[in-house]
Amino acid sequence: MILPVLMKVQSTSPRINIYLFGSILKETLIADIDILVVYNSVSDLVVPREALNRISLSLPLDVVYMTKEEEKQFDFIESQDAILINDLWFDDSRNRPENMSINVDLFSEQ
């Protein structure tokens, strides 16, 4: 499932927020998984970026990185109807698209 994988990425750096947007939230068939990572400092991205790069070897991720200031300037979250992964994870009443259950375990120890 993609949400547990992204939650694990988020847990590597508590100062980032990960959002999903695009077709994964709206359609049954998806071309890629659109992800927004909002961060305070570039140093907050070291581990999460590495993890997302590794995941992108197996899944078609399209990752956008923005500082909090950039996100506010472009109003990206609202304009793209992006949803914080924590909200998707904990809101059982939300009707989640079937494609959000992509089964992948990319965090197994190698």
C-alpha positions as a printed NumPy array, in Angstrom:
array([[  0.   ,   0.   ,   0.   ],
       [  1.323,   3.43 ,  -0.883],
       [  0.057,   5.235,   2.221],
       [  2.042,   3.164,   4.744],
       [  5.148,   3.627,   2.603],
       [  4.672,   7.398,   2.511],
       [  3.926,   7.484,   6.24 ],
       [  7.248,   5.751,   6.821],
       [  9.009,   8.341,   4.644],
       [  7.296,  11.122,   6.597],
       [  8.448,   9.588,   9.886],
       [ 12.09 ,   9.939,   8.808],
       [ 11.795,  13.714,   9.111],
       [  9.061,  15.151,  11.323],
       [  9.682,  18.635,   9.921],
       [  8.265,  17.736,   6.489],
       [  4.683,  17.251,   5.34 ],
       [  3.797,  14.921,   2.493],
       [  0.699,  15.481,   0.371],
       [ -0.92 ,  13.52 ,  -2.429],
       [ -2.593,  15.273,  -5.331],
       [ -3.604,  14.616,  -8.9  ],
       [ -5.028,  11.504, -10.503],
       [ -4.385,   9.171,  -7.575],
       [ -7.077,  11.041,  -5.641],
       [ -9.529,  11.321,  -8.528],
       [ -9.288,   8.474, -11.   ],
       [ -9.295,   4.704, -11.081],
       [ -6.401,   4.497, -13.547],
       [ -3.319,   6.546, -12.787],
       [ -0.255,   7.397, -14.838],
       [  1.843,   8.411, -11.854],
       [  1.66 ,   9.23 ,  -8.168],
       [  1.851,  12.978,  -7.593],
       [  3.473,  13.888,  -4.293],
       [  4.158,  17.261,  -2.712],
       [  6.79 ,  17.506,   0.019],
       [  6.68 ,  20.731,   2.038],
       [  9.773,  21.427,   4.111],
       [ 11.439,  24.064,   6.278],
       [ 15.091,  23.49 ,   5.502],
       [ 16.97 ,  21.512,   2.854],
       [ 18.579,  19.537,   5.674],
       [ 15.105,  18.161,   6.489],
       [ 15.033,  16.489,   3.063],
       [ 18.173,  14.352,   3.146],
       [ 16.618,  11.056,   4.271],
       [ 13.112,  11.54 ,   2.805],
       [ 14.482,  12.485,  -0.636],
       [ 16.713,   9.421,  -0.668],
       [ 13.763,   7.216,   0.303],
       [ 11.49 ,   8.735,  -2.358],
       [ 14.216,   8.331,  -4.987],
       [ 14.465,   4.65 ,  -4.054],
       [ 10.693,   4.203,  -4.205],
       [ 10.611,   5.888,  -7.625],
       [ 12.683,   3.003,  -8.998],
       [  9.604,   0.795,  -8.548],
       [  6.701,   3.245,  -8.733],
       [  6.021,   6.166, -11.08 ],
       [  6.41 ,   8.99 ,  -8.565],
       [  6.248,  12.637,  -9.573],
       [  7.593,  14.499,  -6.548],
       [  7.386,  18.271,  -6.11 ],
       [  9.48 ,  19.82 ,  -3.322],
       [  8.495,  23.233,  -1.933],
       [  9.437,  25.256,   1.092],
       [  6.568,  26.422,   3.274],
       [  7.044,  29.916,   1.855],
       [  6.916,  28.684,  -1.749],
       [  3.766,  26.69 ,  -1.044],
       [  2.097,  29.773,   0.455],
       [  3.203,  31.944,  -2.47 ],
       [  1.767,  29.556,  -5.076],
       [ -1.115,  28.28 ,  -2.916],
       [ -0.22 ,  24.871,  -4.294],
       [ -2.084,  22.732,  -1.762],
       [ -5.406,  24.444,  -2.334],
       [ -5.037,  24.919,  -6.086],
       [ -4.222,  21.227,  -6.592],
       [ -6.659,  19.896,  -3.966],
       [ -3.698,  18.2  ,  -2.296],
       [ -4.41 ,  16.139,   0.795],
       [ -2.   ,  15.591,   3.666],
       [ -1.219,  11.881,   3.879],
       [ -1.949,  11.918,   7.62 ],
       [ -5.511,  13.009,   6.808],
       [ -5.932,  10.142,   4.35 ],
       [ -4.385,   7.656,   6.739],
       [ -6.536,   8.521,   9.737],
       [ -9.819,   9.502,   8.058],
       [-11.608,   6.172,   7.649],
       [-14.774,   7.911,   6.486],
       [-13.076,   9.115,   3.286],
       [-13.86 ,   7.124,   0.189],
       [-10.348,   6.26 ,  -0.936],
       [ -9.718,   5.354,  -4.561],
       [ -8.759,   1.726,  -5.067],
       [ -5.379,   2.716,  -6.524],
       [ -4.261,   4.083,  -3.15 ],
       [ -3.776,   0.487,  -2.047],
       [ -0.735,  -0.175,  -4.207],
       [  0.964,  -3.12 ,  -2.535],
       [  4.672,  -2.437,  -2.247],
       [  7.206,  -3.02 ,   0.504],
       [ 10.175,  -0.859,  -0.366],
       [ 11.418,  -0.433,   3.155],
       [ 12.444,  -4.006,   3.813],
       [ 15.981,  -4.371,   5.038],
       [ 18.393,  -5.366,   2.309]])
